[in-house]
Amino acid sequence: MVHRPADSRLLANLLAHEKEHAKALHQLSTTAQASLAPLAAYAAASTPSAAAALGAAARALSQADGALRAYAEAVDEWRAMLSELKGLEDEVGNIQRDREILVTRLIKASNIKPTSLNRNSFIGVTSSTYSTNNSSKLDLAQSELQACETHLASRERDLQALRALALSRGLKGRCTAMSECGWQWNEAGKEGLRALEEMDRALPNGFTAGTFYSHFCILHLA
């Protein structure tokens, strides 16, 4: 297997931006939800027909906020998957660094040469002892590198599988939540419009929303 460094910087960059994205979504949801209480209070002080219409519209807006929160939660789940993926990429990167160390150690062990020995001490026993020690170090270095290679190959397979799973499942979750959010916004919008149409029908004779808009334009745009 060809070992290549994990794209940890790219994933870290994606995580950083998704964190800001999620933060903005949650802030928007919180602000939108907070705005409904003043609307409900204003509706309570209106005429009965207007209060009913405004209350229904407020409920529709609350439904839309709930859909947005559900989408924000899907983004959080996506971020959690990316964080898990980042952890495994970091682990694989550490194993790759260990592998480089073991490769260097093996090269050094394979290049060891006999040191200069006193001519009188250069006997068969000494030579045999040196050869045995050198062979033992070389075998150990080879064994460690082989074990590291096996572990690295295994974790790289895990990384490849997790990357495919996280990207597919995470983005599918977001897209599903986005589709559901859009549907709920559409339905909530229809409910709000129906309630406000009832409010329009309760307007005094001869006074329509178009009349109000004309007066508004005259007062503010003239």
N, C-alpha and C positions, 0 to 999 in steps of 0.2 A: 504493500500500500504506500502511495505517495503521501508523505506528511506535509501538510501546509499549515501555516499559522492561522488560527481562527480570526475572523474579522471582528475582533473585540472592540476596536475603536468605532467602527461603523455601528455596531449594535449599541454601544454606549451612547453614541450620538442619537440614535433612534429612541432609546429609553429616556434620555434627557428631554427631548422634544415631546414625547408622549406624556411625560410627567407634567409639563406645562399645559399641554392640551387638556389633560384630565382635571387639573387644578382650575382652569378657566371654565370647564363645563360645570363643575361642582359649584363654583362661585356664581355662575349664571343661574343655575337651578335654585340656589339659596336666595339670591336676590329676587328672582321671579316669584318664588313662593312667599317671600316677605311682603311683596307688593299687593298680595291678594287680601290681606287683612284690612288695609285702608280702603280697598275697593268695597269690601263687605260692609265696613262701617259707613261708607258713603251711601251705599244702597239702602241701608236700614233707615236712613233719614229721608229717603225719597218717598214719593207717592206709592201706594200699594202695587199698582201695575208696573211702575218703574222698578220698584224694589224686587219684584218677582223676576223681571227680565234681567236685571243686573246680577241678581243672585245666581240665575241659571248661567249667565255668561261667566261669572266668577268660577263656577264649578267646571265649566268647559276649560277655562284657563288652567285650573288646578289639575285637570286630567292631562292637559298638554305638558305641564311641569312634571307630572309623574312619569310620562313617557320619556322625557328628557333625562330624568334621573336614572331610568332603566338603561338608557343608552350610555350614560356616564359610567354606570356599573359594568357594562360590557367592556368599556375602554379600560377600566381597572383590572378586569380579568385578563385582558390582552396584555397589559403591562406586567401582570404577575407571571404570565407564561414567558414573556421576554426576559424577565429577571432570572427565572429558572434556567433559561437557555444561556444567559450571560454567565451564570455560575458554572455551568458545564463547559462553556468555552474557556473560561479562566482555568478550570481544572486541566483541560486538555493542553492549554498553553504551558502550564507548570510541568506536565509530564514531558512535553516536548523539550523543555529546558533541561530536565533531568536526563533525557536521552542524549542531548548534546554533551553533557558532562561525562556520561558513561562512554560515549564514543571517544572522547578525548582520553579518558582513562585507559580504554582498550588500546588505543594507538600507542600510548606511552608504555603499556605493559608488553606490547609486541615488539617494541624497539629497544628494550633493555639489552645492553651488551655486557659481557663479563668485565669486571673491574680488573685493573692491573694487580696481579698477585705476585708475591715473592716467589722467585724461581724455585726455592727449596720447598715451598708449601704447595706448589702446584702439583697435587697428587690426585689420584682418581677419586678419592673420597670427597675432597673439596669440590671438585668439578661436578660430581654427582649431586652433592647437596645444593650447589648453586642452580643446577639445571632443574632440580625438583622444585625449588622455591619459585624460580621464574615461571615454570609451567603451572604451578598452583595459582600464582597471581594472574596469569593469562586466562586460565580456566575460569577463575572467579569473575574477571572482568567480562568475559564472554557470556557467562551465565547471567550476570546482572543485566547486561544489555539485552539479551534475548527475553528475559522476563519483562523488562521495560517495554520492548517492542510489542510483546503480546498484550500487555496492559494498555498501551497506547492505541493499538489497533481496535481493541474492544471498546474503549471510551470514544474513539472517533466514530465507530458505528453507532454508538448510543447518541452521540452529538448529531449525526446526520439524521437519525430517526426523530430525535426531539425537535430539531429545527423544522423538519417537514410538518410534524404534528402541531407545533406551536404556531407556525405561520398559517397553516390551514385552519385549525380549530379556532385560533384567536380571531382571525379576520372573518371567518364565517359567523362567529358569535357577534362581532361588531356589525356585520352586514345584516344579520337577522334582527338585531336590536334596532338598527337604523330603519329597516323596513317596517317593523312594528311601530316605531316612533312616528314614522310618516303616516301610517294608517290611523293611529290614534289622534294625531294632530288634525288629520282630515275630518275624522268623525267629530272631534271636539269642536272644530271650527263650524261644522254644520249645525251642531246643537246650539252653539252660541248665536249663530245667525238666525236660527228659528226663533230663539227667545227674543232677540232684538227686533225681529219682524213683528212679533206680537206687541212689542213696545211701540213700534211705529204706528200700528193700527190704533193705538190708544191716544195718539196725538189729536189735538183739537182739529175740528173741520177746517180745511183750507190750509193747514200747516203740515208740511211734509219735511222729510230730511233734506230734500232738495231746496226747499225754502230756507231752511236753517243755513245750508251751505252758501246760498246766495247772500244772506245777511252777513255771514262770516267773511266772505270775500270782500264785501263792501266795506266792512269795518276795519279789516286787518290788511287788506291788499291794496286799498285805494291810495 
